[in-house]
């Protein structure tokens, strides 16, 4: 009887772990998608804010959602069903690195180098590139930058 209770307890614990992992992977990104952006910028503006005054830029943008419009410089697949899109500002060597979870993004058209797109993501600061995580591609109808 005691052994049967232990087995049920272990199975329940494993189910709880699997459910928690699924929730963190699926619903966390869905919540990010629903958050409004705190800032609406062109890739040049965001990049140059970090380039000219990194401390102020981190105070302003770090851990906040930003919506950025720019030109696709590169696209490549990463581990774990992730996609990295780099938006090119007017800097030859660096850009805005946007990490998208392909399972939660609704990419309807191929992403071509040189194409103008708008991405919303959580700003994580700057290393060589400005980093945006948990990104989504913003549909044209929801693009506040295109309306300006």
C-alpha positions in Angstrom: 0.0 0.0 0.0 2.8 2.4 0.9 4.7 1.5 -2.2 1.6 2.3 -4.3 1.3 5.7 -2.7 5.0 6.5 -3.4 4.5 5.6 -7.1 1.4 7.9 -7.3 3.4 10.7 -5.6 6.3 10.3 -8.0 4.0 10.3 -11.0 2.2 13.4 -9.8 5.5 15.2 -9.2 6.7 14.3 -12.7 3.4 15.5 -14.2 3.7 18.8 -12.2 7.2 19.3 -13.6 6.1 18.6 -17.2 3.2 21.0 -16.8 5.3 23.7 -15.3 7.8 23.4 -18.1 5.1 23.6 -20.8 3.5 26.6 -19.0 6.9 28.4 -18.9 7.6 27.7 -22.6 4.1 28.4 -24.0 2.2 30.9 -21.9 5.2 33.0 -20.9 5.8 33.9 -24.6 2.0 34.4 -25.1 2.0 36.9 -22.2 5.0 38.7 -23.7 3.1 39.0 -27.0 0.2 40.7 -25.3 2.3 43.3 -23.5 2.3 46.7 -25.2 5.6 48.2 -26.1 7.0 50.9 -23.9 8.9 52.5 -26.8 8.4 52.5 -30.6 11.7 53.1 -32.4 13.6 52.6 -35.6 16.6 50.3 -35.4 19.0 53.3 -35.9 17.6 55.2 -32.9 17.7 52.2 -30.5 21.2 51.2 -31.6 22.6 54.8 -31.3 21.0 55.3 -27.9 23.1 52.4 -26.7 26.2 53.4 -28.6 26.2 57.1 -27.4 25.1 56.7 -23.8 24.9 53.0 -22.7 24.1 53.8 -19.1 21.1 56.0 -19.9 20.0 53.6 -22.6 20.0 50.7 -20.1 18.0 52.7 -17.6 15.5 53.6 -20.3 15.1 50.3 -22.2 16.4 47.4 -20.1 13.7 44.8 -19.3 11.1 46.8 -21.2 9.3 45.9 -24.4 10.3 47.9 -27.4 8.9 47.8 -30.9 11.7 48.3 -33.5 11.4 48.8 -37.2 14.5 48.0 -39.4 16.0 46.2 -42.3 16.7 42.5 -42.0 20.5 42.0 -42.2 20.6 38.2 -41.4 18.3 35.4 -40.4 19.4 32.0 -39.0 18.1 29.2 -36.9 19.4 28.6 -33.4 19.1 25.7 -31.1 15.7 24.9 -29.5 13.4 26.0 -32.3 14.6 29.6 -32.0 15.2 32.1 -34.9 17.7 35.0 -34.7 16.9 38.0 -36.9 19.4 40.8 -37.0 18.1 44.3 -37.9 20.7 46.5 -39.5 21.1 50.1 -38.3 23.5 52.5 -40.0 26.4 50.6 -38.5 28.4 48.1 -40.6 29.4 45.7 -37.9 26.6 45.6 -35.3 22.8 45.6 -35.2 19.7 44.6 -33.2 19.6 40.9 -32.5 16.1 39.6 -32.2 15.4 36.1 -30.8 12.1 34.6 -31.8 10.6 31.3 -30.7 9.4 29.8 -34.0 6.7 27.8 -32.1 4.9 31.0 -31.0 5.6 33.3 -33.9 3.3 33.7 -36.8 5.7 34.2 -39.6 3.5 34.4 -42.7 6.0 35.4 -45.3 9.7 34.4 -45.9 12.1 36.7 -44.1 14.3 38.1 -46.9 17.5 40.0 -46.3 16.9 43.7 -47.1 13.2 43.6 -46.2 11.8 46.2 -43.8 10.0 44.6 -40.8 8.9 45.5 -37.3 9.7 43.4 -34.3 8.6 43.7 -30.6 10.7 42.2 -27.9 12.1 42.5 -24.4 15.3 44.5 -24.4 18.2 42.7 -22.6 20.9 45.4 -23.1 23.8 45.5 -25.5 26.9 43.4 -26.0 28.1 43.9 -29.5 24.5 44.0 -30.7 21.5 45.3 -28.9 19.6 42.2 -27.7 15.9 41.7 -27.9 14.4 38.4 -26.5 10.9 36.8 -26.7 10.3 38.7 -29.9 7.3 38.6 -32.2 7.0 40.0 -35.7 4.5 42.8 -35.6 1.7 42.6 -38.2 1.4 45.7 -40.5 -2.0 46.6 -39.1 -0.6 46.7 -35.6 2.6 48.6 -36.6 2.5 52.0 -34.9 5.8 53.0 -36.6 4.3 52.6 -40.1 1.6 55.1 -39.2 4.1 57.9 -38.5 
